[in-house]
Amino acid sequence: MRLAALAVLLFPVLAAQAVAGGDVEPARETATLPATDARVQGADLGVIPGLFTAQAVVDSSHLAMALADISVQDTATNPTSVAQAEADLVRRVQNPVAALISLPFQWNAYFDVGRGEQTLTVLNIQPVIPFKLSDDFNLITRTIVPVIDRPGYLTSDTFGIGDSTVTAFLAPRKKSKILWGIGPTLLLPTATDDKLGPRRWGLGPSAVLGAREGQWVFGCLVSNVWSIGDSSDGPDVNLMSVQPFVNYNLPDSWYLTTSPVITANWEADPENRWIVPVGGGLGKLFIMNGQPVNFKFEAYLNVQNPERGPEWAIRAQLTFLFPT
C-alpha cells in the first residue's frame, strides 16, 4: 500500500518532467530502454548484496519491435487506424532503443526471502527520455529510482529509496530490423538506509542487441557495474546482469513476453553468485482518452539461487507512453 500510494503521488511530477524533456530536442524516432531495483542487504534477511543492484541496472521490459513513427493524435482523426496505431506502439514499447518518452512504474515482489521466508517488494520508478544527437544517432536516457519495502526478521521493517542508476544508450536513428545500443551505466549512492543498498558510486558498460522478425522481438541486454571510490564507503560492487528478452505480438495489442534478469554477483562465493529466473507473462497496450498505457504481468521461478535468496517473484508494470 505504501508503494502504491507513493506511485500515485510521484507520477504527476515525473510525467511533467518526462514530457518537458529539457533543453535538448527530444528524439522523434525510436528509443526505450531496459529496467531494475536497487541493492538490498542485511543479515536478518540474508539477501545477497547483488540482488537489487541488478534490478537497478537492467530491465528490458520496454523493449519494442516496430520503429514506425505513430502519433496518438492521428487515431483520433482516423478511427480506423486505432488498431494499427496500438499494434505499432506495442512494438515500439518493446524496443530497447526506440525514441519514445515513457514513464514506467514497475512493482516487484520477491517471495521466500531470508530466514523468515518473507516477502520483499520494490517499486521501480524509471522515466525514459530520448534525445536527438544528430540525424544519425539518438541518446536514450533512463533513470531508475527503486523504492523498497524490506521486511525485518525479528526487527522492524525498513522502507525507503535504494541506490539509483542512470543509463545512457547511443542508438542509431535509422529504422532497421536490427536493434542495438551501447553506453555507460552510473550507480548512484541514493539509498536512505544501509539495509537498502551499498551506498557506493559505480560505473560500467551496458549494451543491447536485438532483432524483429514478423510478430517476434528478441535480443539480449548485458551490463556490468563496478564500485568506484573508497571501499570504506560501503561494500564493493561487481555485478553482471544479463537479460534476454523475447516478445510475441498477438492480435488486439496483446503480447506474450519473457525477460528474466540473470545476475552474477562476482563479490559473492561461487555457490551464492548466481540468480537465474525462468518464466514469463502477458501484456496489453491500451489507449484511454488519447493516452497510451502499457500493462504487463510476469512470474518467475529462480532455478539457481543464493542461500536465503528469493525462491520466486512476480512483476507488474504500468507504463505511460508519450509519443512525440
CORPE-V899683 format. One line per field, one symbol per residue. ss: DSSP state (a for helix, b for strand, c for the rest). A space follows every 10 residues. Layout:
ss: ???
This chain:
ss: caaaaaaaaa aaaaaaaaaa cccccbcccc bccccccccc cccccccccc aaaaaaaccc cccccccccc caaaaaacaa aaaaaaaaaa aaacccccbc bbbbbbbbbb bbbccccbbb bbbbbbbbbb bbccccbbbb bbbbbbbbbb cccccccbbb bccbbbbbbb bbcccccbbb bbbbbbbbcc cccccccccc bbbbbbbbbb bbbccbbbbb bbbbbbbbcc aaaccccbbb bbbbbbbbbc aaabbbbbcc cbbbbcccca aacbbbbbbb bbbbbbbbcc bbbbbbbbbb bbbbcccccc cbbbbbbbbb bbcc
